[in-house]
């Protein structure tokens, strides 16, 4: 009888594992390996480099980190470049809309074998420096100046969005009870109307 109970326990244990294993195997596994990227991301990087005048093949690109994007077809642009070694250039890229993805780096190998100098990439990165940069970043504290024809007041706010000069962004009072639309006029300064 004791032997029968042991076998019964063993059978129930095996059946319990058999019930759990299929559900564990069927759940999707998220890759956390740096450099694991979608083929569409490789093409987006190739397209961004092509806009700078540098044509590369997919096997020349090495991702230094994965891309985490909110949109699958985010538009990517070259920010700047750094020579890493002979024939290899480290390229910093980002989404045109900062809300879509974080900046990331790739290495472009064998540029010298294709007779493509990294000078083109450097020229593009210099042109990217002319792209308006955010004057105010989301989460920063700033001063909001509210004006009407007969009064003017200033109050501290927290920026809810990043913005460049002349852009209208959302800001909130420090206690987050009041929300305002304000125009970025300088670093740390916004204007609104009463």
C-alpha positions in Angstrom: 0.0 0.0 0.0 2.8 2.4 0.8 4.3 1.7 -2.6 1.0 2.5 -4.3 0.8 5.9 -2.5 4.4 6.8 -3.6 3.6 5.9 -7.2 0.4 7.9 -7.0 2.3 11.0 -5.7 4.8 10.6 -8.4 2.1 10.4 -11.1 0.4 13.5 -9.8 3.7 15.4 -9.6 4.5 14.4 -13.2 1.0 15.4 -14.3 1.3 18.8 -12.5 4.6 19.5 -14.3 3.1 18.4 -17.6 0.3 20.9 -17.1 2.7 23.8 -16.2 5.4 23.3 -18.9 3.2 24.0 -22.0 2.0 27.3 -20.6 5.6 28.4 -19.7 6.9 27.5 -23.1 4.0 29.2 -25.0 4.7 32.6 -23.4 6.8 35.0 -25.6 10.3 35.6 -24.5 11.7 39.1 -24.8 15.3 39.2 -26.0 17.4 41.3 -23.7 20.6 40.9 -25.6 22.3 44.2 -26.4 22.5 44.7 -30.2 19.4 42.6 -30.9 17.5 44.6 -33.4 14.8 44.2 -35.9 15.7 44.1 -39.6 13.6 47.2 -40.1 15.8 49.1 -37.7 18.9 48.1 -39.8 17.2 49.5 -42.9 16.3 52.7 -41.0 19.9 53.2 -40.1 21.0 52.5 -43.7 18.4 55.1 -44.9 19.6 57.7 -42.4 23.2 57.2 -43.5 22.1 57.4 -47.2 20.6 60.8 -46.5 24.1 61.9 -45.4 25.5 60.6 -48.7 27.1 57.5 -47.2 25.9 54.2 -48.7 26.6 51.1 -46.6 25.6 47.5 -46.6 23.8 45.9 -43.7 26.9 43.8 -42.8 28.9 47.0 -42.2 26.6 48.1 -39.4 27.2 46.9 -35.8 24.6 48.0 -33.2 26.1 48.9 -29.8 22.7 48.7 -28.2 19.2 47.7 -29.0 16.6 50.2 -30.2 13.6 50.7 -28.1 11.0 52.6 -30.2 7.4 53.4 -29.6 6.8 53.2 -33.4 8.0 50.6 -35.7 8.6 53.1 -38.5 10.2 55.9 -36.5 12.2 58.3 -38.6 15.9 58.2 -37.7 18.6 60.9 -38.2 22.4 61.1 -37.7 23.4 63.3 -34.8 27.2 63.1 -34.9 30.1 60.8 -35.6 33.4 59.8 -33.9 36.4 58.0 -35.5 36.8 54.8 -33.5 39.6 53.2 -35.5 40.9 53.0 -39.0 38.0 52.4 -41.3 35.4 52.3 -38.4 33.2 55.3 -37.4 30.9 55.4 -34.4 27.7 57.1 -35.3 25.1 58.5 -32.9 21.6 58.4 -34.2 18.2 59.4 -32.8 14.6 59.5 -33.7 13.5 62.8 -35.2 10.8 62.9 -32.6 12.4 62.5 -29.2 9.3 60.8 -27.8 9.7 57.9 -30.2 13.1 56.5 -29.1 16.2 57.2 -27.2 19.5 58.1 -28.9 21.6 55.0 -29.8 25.0 54.2 -31.3 26.2 52.1 -34.2 29.6 51.3 -35.6 30.1 51.5 -39.3 32.9 49.3 -40.5 35.1 49.2 -43.6 34.5 52.7 -44.8 38.0 52.9 -46.2 37.5 49.8 -48.4 34.5 51.6 -50.1 36.5 54.8 -50.6 34.0 56.6 -48.5 35.6 59.0 -46.1 34.2 59.8 -42.8 34.5 63.5 -43.7 31.0 63.3 -45.2 29.6 62.0 -41.9 31.4 64.7 -40.0 29.9 67.3 -42.3 26.5 65.9 -41.7 27.1 65.9 -37.9 28.1 69.5 -38.1 24.9 70.3 -40.0 23.0 68.3 -37.4 24.4 70.8 -34.8 22.4 73.5 -36.7 19.2 71.6 -36.0 17.3 73.4 -33.2 18.0 71.6 -29.9 15.6 71.5 -27.0 15.9 74.6 -24.9 13.7 73.1 -22.2 13.4 69.5 -21.3 10.4 67.7 -19.8 10.6 67.5 -16.0 12.7 70.7 -15.7 11.6 73.6 -13.5 11.0 76.9 -15.2 9.4 80.3 -14.9 6.1 81.0 -16.6 5.3 84.6 -17.3 1.6 85.2 -17.7 0.6 88.5 -19.4 -2.6 90.3 -20.1 -3.1 93.9 -21.4 -3.1 95.3 -17.8 -1.2 92.8 -15.7 1.9 90.5 -15.6 2.8 87.8 -13.2 5.4 85.0 -13.0 5.1 81.7 -11.4 7.2 78.5 -11.1 6.2 75.6 -13.2 7.3 72.1 -14.2 7.7 71.4 -17.9 5.7 68.4 -19.0 7.3 68.4 -22.5 10.6 69.3 -24.1 10.6 72.2 -26.5 12.7 74.5 -28.7 12.5 78.3 -29.0 9.0 79.4 -30.1 7.4 76.0 -29.5 4.2 75.7 -27.4 4.5 73.1 -24.7 2.4 71.9 -21.7 3.5 73.0 -18.2 2.0 72.4 -14.8 2.1 74.2 -11.4 4.5 72.5 -8.9 1.5 70.8 -7.2 0.2 69.7 -10.7 -3.2 71.2 -10.0 -3.1 73.7 -12.9 -2.0 73.1 -16.4 -0.9 75.7 -18.9 0.1 76.0 -22.6 3.2 78.1 -22.8 5.6 79.3 -25.5 9.3 78.7 -24.9 11.1 82.1 -25.1 14.5 81.3 -23.4 16.1 78.5 -21.4 14.0 78.2 -18.3 11.5 80.9 -19.3 8.1 80.5 -20.9 5.3 82.9 -21.8 1.6 82.5 -21.6 -1.5 84.6 -21.6 -4.1 85.1 -18.9 
